[in-house]
Amino acid sequence: RLQIADPGQQVVDGTAIYHAVTEEHDVRVEIAGQSCGDSMSGAIFPNQVQVRIDGKFYRGCGRYLESQWQ
């Protein structure tokens, strides 16, 4: 679990990008508004998500959480 201050959002070609660098970590989250199907559950999500943490990449599907979690 990482806890990093909100770096603010940049939008590039319709993709929301959050990029934060601390003394210990380099974290980048990209959220593209393109439909994405979860191969395990069969659920359809409104966004394709890519996360890079210290050079390791993770890709999947997602949705924005309720405003109470943002």
Residue pairs with C-beta under 8 A, 6 or more apart in sequence:
2 25
2 27
2 53
4 20
4 22
4 25
4 27
5 20
6 18
7 18
7 19
7 20
8 18
9 16
9 17
9 18
10 16
10 17
10 18
10 19
11 17
14 32
14 33
15 30
15 31
15 32
15 33
16 30
16 31
16 32
17 28
17 29
17 30
17 31
18 27
18 28
18 29
19 27
19 28
19 29
20 26
20 27
20 28
21 27
25 53
25 54
26 52
26 53
26 54
26 55
27 51
27 52
27 53
27 54
28 51
28 52
29 49
29 50
29 51
29 52
30 49
30 50
30 51
31 47
31 48
31 49
31 62
31 64
32 47
32 48
32 49
32 50
33 46
33 47
34 47
34 48
35 44
35 45
35 46
35 48
36 44
36 45
36 46
36 47
36 48
36 49
36 60
36 61
36 62
37 43
37 44
37 45
37 61
38 44
38 45
38 60
38 61
43 61
44 61
45 61
45 62
45 63
46 63
47 61
47 62
47 63
47 64
48 59
48 60
48 61
48 62
49 59
49 60
49 61
49 62
50 57
50 58
50 59
51 57
51 58
51 59
52 58
64 70
